[in-house]
Amino acid sequence: MNFPTETVNVLPHMQELREAWKTQDFRFTREQQDQYDMLKEARKERVRWFYETGRVAAPGERLPSKAQQEEED
């Protein structure tokens, strides 16, 4: 995978911030909000990259069966 590794594990960090948000009466501190916004943008970029490189299945698209793959090889 050629995607930058600094944005690979954003989901666990986002989950930690959401848990903190819940325990803080559903409010972020300014630093937490900035960090969450940055992680959210990184996640959006990563998802966009998945679409650009064709790693997301489109609705109605079928994956080739094993028999078809063997015939192509």
VMD Tcl script that draws the C-alpha trace (Angstrom):
set ca {
  {0.00 0.00 0.00}
  {1.41 3.34 -1.01}
  {-0.64 5.44 1.37}
  {1.17 7.52 4.01}
  {1.32 5.55 7.24}
  {0.73 8.51 9.55}
  {-2.99 8.40 8.71}
  {-3.47 4.64 8.81}
  {-4.52 4.27 12.46}
  {-6.79 7.27 12.94}
  {-9.87 5.29 13.94}
  {-8.60 4.17 17.38}
  {-7.54 7.74 18.18}
  {-10.92 9.07 17.08}
  {-12.63 6.49 19.29}
  {-10.53 7.57 22.30}
  {-11.51 11.17 21.71}
  {-15.19 10.22 21.43}
  {-14.97 8.38 24.75}
  {-13.40 11.46 26.35}
  {-16.12 13.60 24.78}
  {-18.79 11.43 26.43}
  {-17.18 11.64 29.86}
  {-16.74 15.42 29.55}
  {-20.48 16.15 29.21}
  {-20.31 15.95 25.41}
  {-17.77 18.75 25.08}
  {-14.27 18.84 23.67}
  {-11.52 21.09 24.90}
  {-10.03 23.33 22.19}
  {-7.02 21.01 21.81}
  {-9.22 17.92 21.60}
  {-11.46 19.58 19.01}
  {-8.45 20.54 16.89}
  {-7.07 17.01 17.11}
  {-10.45 15.46 16.26}
  {-10.86 17.77 13.25}
  {-7.38 16.86 12.02}
  {-8.08 13.12 12.42}
  {-11.42 13.48 10.66}
  {-9.75 15.19 7.69}
  {-7.09 12.47 7.57}
  {-9.80 9.83 7.51}
  {-11.64 11.62 4.70}
  {-8.42 11.77 2.68}
  {-7.84 8.07 3.21}
  {-11.36 7.15 2.14}
  {-11.01 9.41 -0.89}
  {-7.76 7.57 -1.73}
  {-9.59 4.23 -1.55}
  {-12.13 5.48 -4.09}
  {-9.45 6.93 -6.38}
  {-7.48 3.69 -6.46}
  {-10.56 1.51 -7.01}
  {-10.41 -0.29 -3.68}
  {-14.12 0.24 -2.99}
  {-16.73 -1.99 -4.58}
  {-19.37 -0.10 -6.53}
  {-23.04 -1.02 -6.12}
  {-24.03 -3.69 -8.60}
  {-20.41 -4.57 -9.36}
  {-19.60 -8.25 -9.10}
  {-16.28 -9.69 -8.15}
  {-14.94 -12.30 -10.59}
  {-15.59 -15.88 -9.55}
  {-12.76 -18.33 -8.99}
  {-13.49 -20.08 -12.28}
  {-13.20 -16.82 -14.23}
  {-9.96 -15.95 -12.47}
  {-8.47 -19.34 -13.33}
  {-9.46 -18.92 -16.99}
  {-7.77 -15.51 -17.12}
  {-4.56 -16.94 -15.66}
}
mol new
graphics top color blue
foreach p $ca { graphics top sphere $p radius 0.5 }
foreach p [lrange $ca 0 end-1] q [lrange $ca 1 end] { graphics top cylinder $p $q radius 0.2 }
display resetview
